[in-house]
């Protein structure tokens, strides 16, 4: 068996997982019996662990050998730069599709929660929309008294990066704002900013902004990054279409996440007391989400919410009628 295929083999990871989790000495024939493998296979698995410097020992004679775990199990620490952490996050969807990465998935989920302010995927979706809008509107002629969306986005991003006040025209009304973030909201882009006049947070959809220019006002931010994130999250929660779905995973190898097809937030994967794998995320129900669930089929079960489960069943029934 080649190196590439052994790493995809379920038995390989089942055996390695068991051996590395053993906490007390065990007879090798008992290990073989429990795992359903031969002495020859066990010897080769142990040789593999020895080659990667896993700490253990073998005692006894042939036919009566005893496996004992070592005491010096390594703990690996990675010192990542901000760039390297972002690059690592780009591989998370691939980890989710691997049936043998459950321990790693949980560890990464913990780090994602710990460093939530550096999440890669949600801002990248906003950037996707910005560039998609830019490409689609590059050659679009706009009214002569309005700036193009490209110019508006450029000035907003510049003001966020360089931290200066701007004057914007919203439905003909001029506002002095201190921009903080551009986010995806209501299927479009939205600006979160501090209103210079009363030092409050405001949310303005970009299609409502017709003009932007740099202002001469001096202003010091009145809100932290954490407060901005909380405000952004509250805007999401105000949209009643967003729900928290919970799925039970019956087949991990058939469970895949397609980040490019629909948007979800705060995903998590955990194991319940019965040993079942549970996946949860905040989503906005749409046809792409229903199609994804259809493709997963018996690999998952919708646990919650019941209203969404009913929506999905109605979608499947309607789809079957169209095919009939």
C-alpha positions in Angstrom: 0.0 0.0 0.0 1.4 3.4 -1.0 2.1 6.2 1.5 -0.7 8.3 0.1 -3.3 5.5 0.3 -2.4 4.4 3.9 -3.1 7.9 5.2 -6.7 7.6 3.8 -7.2 4.2 5.2 -9.7 4.1 8.1 -8.0 1.1 9.8 -4.7 2.9 9.9 -6.1 5.8 11.8 -8.3 3.6 14.0 -5.3 1.5 15.1 -2.9 4.5 15.5 -5.6 6.3 17.5 -6.1 3.4 19.8 -2.4 2.7 20.4 -1.5 6.3 21.1 -4.4 6.6 23.6 -3.5 3.5 25.6 -2.7 4.6 29.2 -1.5 1.3 30.7 0.5 -1.8 29.6 -1.5 -4.3 27.4 -0.6 -7.6 25.9 -0.1 -7.4 22.2 -2.4 -10.3 21.4 -5.2 -8.5 23.3 -4.6 -5.4 21.2 -4.7 -7.5 18.1 -7.9 -9.2 19.2 -9.6 -6.0 20.1 -8.7 -4.2 16.9 -9.1 -7.3 14.6 -5.6 -7.2 13.2 -2.8 -9.7 12.9 0.5 -9.7 14.9 2.3 -8.8 11.7 0.1 -5.8 11.1 0.5 -4.6 14.8 4.3 -5.0 14.5 4.3 -2.8 11.4 2.1 -0.2 13.0 4.4 -0.1 16.0 7.4 0.2 13.7 5.7 3.2 12.1 5.1 4.9 15.5 8.8 4.2 16.4 9.9 5.9 13.1 8.0 9.1 14.1 9.5 9.0 17.6 6.4 8.1 19.5 7.4 7.0 23.0 6.5 3.4 23.9 8.2 0.1 24.8 7.8 -3.6 24.1 8.7 -6.3 26.6 8.4 -10.0 26.8 9.1 -12.8 24.3 7.5 -13.7 21.0 3.8 -14.6 21.5 3.7 -12.9 24.9 4.8 -9.4 24.2 3.5 -6.5 26.2 3.0 -3.0 24.8 3.6 -0.1 27.3 3.0 3.6 26.6 5.9 5.9 27.4 5.8 8.9 29.7 7.4 11.4 27.4 4.6 12.2 25.0 5.5 15.3 23.1 3.3 18.5 23.0 3.8 20.5 19.8 3.6 24.3 19.8 3.5 26.3 16.6 4.4 29.9 16.7 2.5 31.4 13.7 2.6 34.9 12.3 -0.7 36.6 11.5 -0.2 35.7 7.9 0.5 32.1 8.6 -2.6 31.8 10.8 -4.7 33.2 8.0 -3.1 30.8 5.5 -3.7 27.9 7.9 -7.4 28.8 8.2 -7.8 28.5 4.4 -7.2 24.7 4.9 -9.9 24.3 7.5 -12.6 23.2 5.0 -10.2 20.4 3.8 -9.7 19.2 7.4 -13.5 19.1 7.9 -13.7 16.6 5.0 -11.1 14.2 6.5 -12.6 11.3 8.4 -9.4 10.9 10.5 -8.9 14.4 11.8 -11.5 14.6 14.6 -9.0 15.5 17.3 -7.4 18.1 15.1 -10.8 19.5 14.1 -11.7 20.0 17.7 -8.3 21.7 18.5 -8.6 24.0 15.5 -12.2 24.8 16.5 -10.9 25.8 19.9 -8.3 28.1 18.4 -10.9 29.6 16.0 -13.0 30.5 19.0 -10.0 31.8 20.9 -8.9 34.0 18.0 -12.4 34.8 16.6 -11.4 38.4 15.8 -9.0 37.1 13.2 -11.5 34.8 11.4 -10.6 34.5 7.7 -13.8 33.3 6.1 -16.4 35.9 7.0 -14.3 38.9 5.8 -13.3 37.0 2.7 -16.9 36.6 1.8 -17.3 40.4 2.1 -14.2 40.8 -0.1 -15.6 38.4 -2.6 -18.8 40.5 -2.9 -16.8 43.7 -3.2 -14.7 42.4 -6.1 -17.7 40.7 -7.7 -19.6 44.0 -7.6 -16.6 45.8 -8.9 -16.2 43.5 -11.9 -19.9 43.6 -12.7 -20.1 47.4 -12.5 -16.8 48.4 -14.0 -18.4 49.2 -17.4 -21.7 50.3 -16.0 -22.6 54.0 -16.7 -23.9 55.7 -13.6 -25.7 59.0 -13.2 -23.3 61.9 -13.7 -24.1 63.4 -10.3 -23.2 60.2 -8.5 -19.9 58.4 -7.9 -19.5 54.8 -9.1 -19.7 52.1 -6.5 -16.0 51.4 -7.2 -15.0 54.9 -6.2 -17.2 54.8 -3.1 -15.8 51.4 -1.9 -12.3 52.7 -2.6 -12.8 55.8 -0.5 -14.5 53.9 2.3 -11.7 51.3 2.5 -9.1 54.0 2.4 -10.8 55.9 5.3 -11.0 52.6 7.4 -7.3 51.9 6.8 -6.0 55.4 7.2 -8.5 56.3 10.0 -10.0 59.6 8.8 -13.5 61.1 8.8 -15.5 61.2 5.6 -18.6 63.1 4.4 -21.2 60.9 2.7 -24.5 61.7 1.0 -27.3 59.4 2.0 -30.6 60.1 0.2 -29.5 63.7 -0.3 -28.5 64.1 3.4 -24.9 64.9 4.3 -23.3 63.0 7.2 -19.9 63.1 8.7 -18.8 59.5 9.5 -15.8 57.7 10.9 -16.0 54.3 9.0 -15.1 51.2 11.0 -16.1 48.1 8.9 -17.7 47.0 5.6 -19.8 43.8 6.0 -22.3 41.7 4.1 -25.8 42.3 5.2 -29.2 41.8 3.5 -27.6 40.3 0.4 -25.6 43.5 -0.1 -22.7 45.4 1.5 -23.2 47.7 4.5 -21.0 50.3 6.2 -20.7 50.4 10.0 -19.4 53.8 11.1 -19.4 56.2 14.0 -21.5 59.3 13.5 -19.2 62.2 14.3 -22.1 64.5 15.4 -23.4 62.3 18.3 -20.7 59.6 18.6 -23.1 56.8 17.9 -22.8 53.7 15.7 -24.7 53.7 12.5 -25.3 51.1 9.8 -25.8 52.3 6.2 -26.3 50.0 3.1 -23.9 51.0 0.4 -26.6 51.4 -2.3 -27.9 54.2 -0.2 -24.6 56.1 -0.4 -24.3 58.3 -3.6 -21.3 60.4 -2.7 -18.2 60.2 -0.5 -15.4 62.7 0.2 -12.7 63.1 2.8 -13.6 65.5 5.6 -11.4 67.9 7.5 -13.0 66.9 10.9 -10.7 65.5 13.6 -12.1 62.5 15.4 -11.0 59.9 17.9 -12.7 56.5 17.8 -15.3 56.0 20.6 -15.7 52.2 20.1 -13.3 49.2 20.4 -12.9 46.5 17.8 -14.8 44.2 20.1 -17.7 46.6 20.4 -17.8 46.9 16.6 -17.9 43.1 16.3 -20.8 42.9 18.8 -22.7 45.6 16.9 -22.2 43.7 13.6 -23.4 40.5 15.2 -26.5 42.2 16.6 -27.3 43.4 13.0 -27.1 39.8 11.8 -29.4 38.7 14.6 -32.0 41.3 13.8 -32.5 39.5 10.5 -35.1 36.9 11.4 -34.2 34.8 8.4 -30.9 33.7 10.1 -31.3 30.5 12.2 -29.0 28.1 14.1 -29.2 24.6 12.6 -27.9 21.5 14.3 -27.1 18.3 12.4 -26.1 14.8 13.5 -23.5 13.3 11.3 -23.9 9.6 10.6 -21.2 9.4 7.9 -18.2 11.6 8.5 -16.5 10.6 5.2 -19.6 11.8 3.3 -19.9 15.0 5.2 -18.4 17.9 3.3 -18.6 21.7 3.5 -18.9 23.8 0.4 -17.9 27.2 1.5 -18.3 28.8 -1.9 -22.0 27.9 -2.4 -23.7 29.4 0.6 -22.9 31.5 3.6 -22.9 30.4 7.2 -21.3 31.6 10.4 -19.9 30.3 13.7 -19.7 26.6 12.7 -18.7 24.1 15.3 -18.2 20.4 15.5 -18.4 18.4 18.7 -19.2 15.0 20.1 -22.2 14.4 22.4 -22.2 12.0 25.4 -23.4 9.2 23.1 -20.3 9.6 20.9 -22.4 11.1 18.0 -20.8 13.9 15.9 -22.8 17.1 15.9 -22.3 20.0 13.6 -24.0 23.4 14.1 -23.9 26.7 12.3 -25.8 30.0 11.8 -27.3 30.0 8.4 -29.8 31.8 6.2 -32.0 29.2 4.6 -32.0 29.2 0.8 -32.1 26.8 -2.1 -28.3 26.2 -2.1 -28.5 25.1 1.5 -31.4 22.7 0.8 -29.5 21.3 -2.2 -26.4 20.7 0.0 -28.5 18.8 2.5 -30.1 16.8 -0.3 -26.7 15.8 -1.5 -25.6 14.7 2.0 -28.8 12.5 2.2 -28.6 9.9 4.9 -25.2 11.1 6.0 -26.8 13.6 8.3 -30.0 14.2 10.3 -31.5 17.7 11.0 -31.9 17.9 14.8 -32.9 21.5 15.2 -34.8 23.7 14.6 -38.0 21.7 13.8 -39.4 24.5 11.7 -36.4 24.3 9.4 -36.6 20.6 9.2 -40.2 21.0 8.0 -39.1 23.5 5.5 -36.5 21.1 4.2 -39.0 18.2 4.0 -41.4 20.5 2.0 -38.6 21.4 -0.3 -37.8 17.7 -0.9 -41.4 16.9 -1.5 -41.8 19.7 -4.0 -38.6 18.7 -5.8 -39.9 15.1 -6.1 -43.2 16.3 -7.6 -41.3 18.3 -10.2 -39.2 15.2 -11.1 -42.3 13.0 -11.3 
